[in-house]
Amino acid sequence: MGRLQRDHSPNTMPVSTFAQVLYRHGALMGSAAMVLVVVQGGIALEDSLTAVWQRPEMFLLAILVILAAFAGYLKWRGYSFAGRQGLWICYLLYISVVEEIAFRLYLPVVLESHIGWGAGVLLSNLIFGVIHYYTLRWKFSHCVVAALGGIGLSRLLAQSGDLGLVILVHFVATFLNTPRPPEASVRMS
């Protein structure tokens, strides 16, 4: 059982393989981001990435520095950076992108028209935490921290207007939270 997962019950399976994470978490979050982009017509996505479009070399340099830091951290901890680990880091970047698009950029805007901006941000991040509880079978306390972290990322986006920066912060935080892929000890059925 991964360090973030809660014990599974007789009626549920643990999420303990990379394939399960991809299927339960990655597919849902990617689908949520795609639906919200379509519903909003892509409005705001290009504007929120202005800093990336204006200076793509800086964004690329930041990613390379982050990856070098990840490699150093993994080496320091005695883990390999090859094979599944490389795929895991690609997954962490993917999930950082789609979760930020869905839960920081678009869902608060959808909710804002019904309940106001502040409540929309809070509800979006509450949904973000709840989804992690069910898709990854995280412990409740970790989901609360994820929701609070999401609120912090929402604030960073509101202050900076730079989705690229928020994605990079999410990427680093997610790596530090789960630096290695789940063990393959439990097979998906």
N, C-alpha and C positions, 0 to 999 in steps of 0.2 A: 504494500500500500504506500503510495507516495506521501510525502510529508504534508501535503496540503489537503489530501483527501480524508473524508470522514469514513468511518467503518461502513461497509455496505450491509444491507439487511438481506434476509433470505429472498426478498422479492426483487432486489436490485443488484446489478453487477458493479464492481468498482471500476473507475476509469483509471486504468493502470498501464495502458500501452499508448504508444505514439499514434497508432491507427485510431484508437478510441478517441483520443483528444482531437484528432483531425475530423473525425466523423461527428462527434457530439458538439464540440466547441467551435472549431474552425469553419465548418460548413454553416452552422447556424449564424455565427457572427458575420461571415461573408455574405450570406443571404440577406441578413438584416441591413447591412450596408448597401447592397445593391438595390433593394426595395426602396430604401429611404432616398437614395440618389435619384431613382426614377420618379418617386413621388414628388420630390422637390425640383425635378428637372435639372439637376446638377448645379443649380444656382448656389452660389457661395463657395463651392469647392475650388474653383479657379482663383477666386479672390483670396481665399484663405491660404492658398499656396503661392501667393505673389512672391514672397521672399525666396522660395525655392526656384521659381521660374526666373527671377532676376539674377540670382547667383547660384546656379546649380553646382558649380565647382565647390562652393562652401558647404553645401549640403552633402555632396559626395565625400569631401574631406572629413566632415563630421562623422559620417558613417564609417569611413575607413579607420579613423581614430577610435571610434567605439568598438569596432571589430578587433582592432589590435588590443584594446583594453580587455575585451572578452577573452581573447586568446591568452593574454598574460594571466588573467584570473584563473582560467581553466588549468593552465600549466602550473600555477602556484598551488592549486588544489589537487594536482596530480591527475587531471582528466585530459583526455585527448580532444583535439579540435577537429578531428577528421570524421568521415562517415556520417552516421546518424546525428552526431553533434552538430555538424554543419547544416544538415537539414533542419534540425531543431531551431537553430538560430535564424534560419530563413523563415521558419514558421513564426517565430516570435516577432520578426519584423512585419510579416503579413498580418498577424493578429493585431499588432499595434496600429497598423494603417486602417484596417477595417473597423476596429472598435472605436477609434477616434472619429472616423467619418460618421459612423452610426450614432454613437452615444455622446459625443461632444459637439459635433457639427450639426447634424440633421435632426435627431430626435428631439432635442430641446426646442428647436424651431417649430416642429410639428406640434409639440405640446404647448408652446407659448401662446398660440392663438386661442387655446381653450382655458389655460390656467395661469397665464403670465410667465414672464421669463424666469424669475427666480424659482418658482415652483416647478417649471418645466425642467430646469437644470437638476433640481433635487430629485424629481421623479425619474428622469432619464438615468441618473446615477444609481438610484435605488433599483431600477430594472436591471442595470448593469450588474450590480452585486447579486441580485436574485438569480439571474441567468447563470452566473458562475456557480452558485449553490447547486443548481440542478444539472447543468451540463458537465461540470468537472467534479461534482460531488465534493466540493470544498467544504471545510468546516465553516460554520456560521461566522466565527470571529474573523476568518480570512476574507469572507464576503463583505463584512462590514468595512474592513480595511480597504478592500477594492472599491467599494462605493465611495468612501471618503477620499481615496486617492483620485477617483474619477471627478469628484467635486473640485479637488485641487487642480486637476488637468483642465477642467472647464474654466476655472478662474484664470489659469495661464493663457488659455485660448482667448478669453474675453479681454485680457490685458494686452496680449501681444498681437493678436490677430493672425498668428503664424502657426498654421496647422502642422507644418513641417517640424517646427521646434517641439510641439506637443507630441507628435509621433515619436521623435527621438527620445524625449524624456520617458514616454511610455515604454519604448523599446528597452531602454536601460533598466527601468524599474522591473519590467517583466523578466528580463534576464537575471537580475539579482534575486528575484523571487523564485525562479525556477530555471537555474542555469543548465540543467541537463534534461534530456528527454526522459519520459517515464520508462521504467524498466519493462521489458517484454515478458515478465513472469506470468502474467495472466493474459491469455489469448482471447480475442474478440470472438464471440459465437454468433 
